[in-house]
Amino acid sequence: MYKLIRPLLFRLAPETAHHLTLQLLRVGGLQPIHALLRWMYLAPRKPVEAFGLTFKNPVGLAAGYDKDGIAVRGLSALGFGHIEVGTVTPRPQPGNPKPRVFRLVEDEAVINRMGFPGKGAEFAVHRLSSVARHRSPVLGLNLGKNKDTPLEGAASDYVVLMQTFSPLADYLAVNVSSPNTVGLRRLQGREMLEALLNEIALARRTLHIAPPMLVKLAPDLSEDELEDAVGVILDSGMDGIIATNTTLACEGLRSKFSSESGGLSGSPLRARSEAVLEKIVRRMDGKVPVVSVGGIMNPEDAKRRLDMGAALVQVYTGLIYRGPGLVREIVRSL
Ligand SMILES: Cc1cc2nc3c(=O)[nH]c(=O)nc-3n(C[C@H](O)[C@H](O)[C@H](O)COP(=O)(O)O)c2cc1C
């Protein structure tokens, strides 16, 4: 069916198409459409355990699709084993000026420079409070700092978000890897990451409910930087790593949008994301689970990541090109 819908969606500006599908899925949270979607996209059970949680299958929705948590019920009908909402920032912010998302059709890719637009934590709390009771896939929440919070004060943004969302999410992801918030990726450097994660770990000890904490990394770290980051993540007692976010390396693309600034996702990210997964798995030696994301466009890609040692996988750009049926297709193939 997506074969019929895709040409229509691709006639719209990417952000308009995104907005439209999100609103449709919002309606898809209501009965009887929810039941119909569940029937259409039902995936077989392939349970996986990771960071103390049970996932009905290893395929999740990556952060950035439902930034404010407005369509979780509808999304939960599409067969995902987990859904990562966000990135949520403490206060609302508009993000970068439009256009800020570009479809690179010839490359099966997307470039985005959204810059965490969102309605802020209070709005997301309101939305998630109404779905939390009947959440069926595991619900993750991806946390980011506001654009106008200085890097030195970033920890307080993450701590406030952690305290706010701990009772509402099954896991939390510390996003220090989006390329569209100036300076954010510097938080992946050894000293800054150590200070940030130690502060988060300290505040976490005071929580009644302390969900697993993951850290989402960029694909553009050098070997030494990655080694440092993984070491700090292990030492600070975090529960997992999500690898990777989008890349700033845009060479070798064919589309006319290839020189747009922003983070690249989809097929051209595949090799980079796999290389990072391989290094992390080797360094972690099974101590901490890895969620692999970046360029997973078909069942073979997903299977390879799991064979390489990923505990879970996530998709985003693959859904834009293949449609929601991709989730079931992957799960069936495992
Ligand atoms: C339009 C768009 C918006 C995104 N927004 C976020 C975000 O807010 N937070 C985040 O951690 N990742 C965000 N991402 C990155 C994805 O979660 C994912 O890491 C990346 O796209 C690589 O996976 P893919 O190749 O399957 O798309 C975004 C990606 C896209 C395409």
The ligand as an SDF file (V2000), in Angstrom:
LIG
                    3D

 31 33  0  0  0  0  0  0  0  0999 V2000
   14.2130   14.3720   10.2280 C   0  0  0  0  0  0  0  0  0  0  0  0
   15.0550   13.7280   11.2990 C   0  0  0  0  0  0  0  0  0  0  0  0
   14.9870   14.2130   12.6080 C   0  0  0  0  0  0  0  0  0  0  0  0
   15.7620   13.6320   13.6110 C   0  0  0  0  0  0  0  0  0  0  0  0
   15.6710   14.0990   14.8920 N   0  0  0  0  0  0  0  0  0  0  0  0
   16.3760   13.4960   15.8830 C   0  0  0  0  0  0  0  0  0  0  0  0
   16.2440   13.9310   17.2280 C   0  0  0  0  0  0  0  0  0  0  0  0
   15.4710   14.8230   17.5530 O   0  0  0  0  0  0  0  0  0  0  0  0
   17.0080   13.3040   18.1670 N   0  0  0  0  0  0  0  0  0  0  0  0
   17.8630   12.2780   17.8590 C   0  0  0  0  0  0  0  0  0  0  0  0
   18.5270   11.7390   18.7460 O   0  0  0  0  0  0  0  0  0  0  0  0
   17.9870   11.8400   16.5870 N   0  0  0  0  0  0  0  0  0  0  0  0
   17.2700   12.4150   15.6210 C   0  0  0  0  0  0  0  0  0  0  0  0
   17.3920   11.9660   14.3330 N   0  0  0  0  0  0  0  0  0  0  0  0
   18.3520   10.8790   14.0340 C   0  0  0  0  0  0  0  0  0  0  0  0
   17.7050    9.4970   14.0210 C   0  0  0  0  0  0  0  0  0  0  0  0
   17.1770    9.1600   15.2760 O   0  0  0  0  0  0  0  0  0  0  0  0
   18.7430    8.4340   13.6010 C   0  0  0  0  0  0  0  0  0  0  0  0
   19.7520    8.3710   14.5910 O   0  0  0  0  0  0  0  0  0  0  0  0
   19.3840    8.7460   12.2660 C   0  0  0  0  0  0  0  0  0  0  0  0
   18.4440    9.2900   11.3700 O   0  0  0  0  0  0  0  0  0  0  0  0
   20.0160    7.5170   11.6250 C   0  0  0  0  0  0  0  0  0  0  0  0
   19.0630    6.5160   11.3640 O   0  0  0  0  0  0  0  0  0  0  0  0
   18.3740    6.2950    9.9080 P   0  0  0  0  0  0  0  0  0  0  0  0
   19.4820    6.2260    8.9120 O   0  0  0  0  0  0  0  0  0  0  0  0
   17.5880    5.0340   10.0490 O   0  0  0  0  0  0  0  0  0  0  0  0
   17.4970    7.4790    9.6950 O   0  0  0  0  0  0  0  0  0  0  0  0
   16.6260   12.5460   13.3090 C   0  0  0  0  0  0  0  0  0  0  0  0
   16.6710   12.0560   11.9860 C   0  0  0  0  0  0  0  0  0  0  0  0
   15.8960   12.6280   11.0000 C   0  0  0  0  0  0  0  0  0  0  0  0
   15.9620   12.0620    9.5940 C   0  0  0  0  0  0  0  0  0  0  0  0
  1  2  1  0
  2  3  1  0
  2 30  2  0
  3  4  2  0
  4  5  1  0
  4 28  1  0
  5  6  2  0
  6  7  1  0
  6 13  1  0
  7  8  2  0
  7  9  1  0
  9 10  1  0
 10 11  2  0
 10 12  1  0
 12 13  2  0
 13 14  1  0
 14 15  1  0
 14 28  1  0
 15 16  1  0
 16 17  1  0
 16 18  1  0
 18 19  1  0
 18 20  1  0
 20 21  1  0
 20 22  1  0
 22 23  1  0
 23 24  1  0
 24 25  2  0
 24 26  1  0
 24 27  1  0
 28 29  2  0
 29 30  1  0
 30 31  1  0
M  END
$$$$
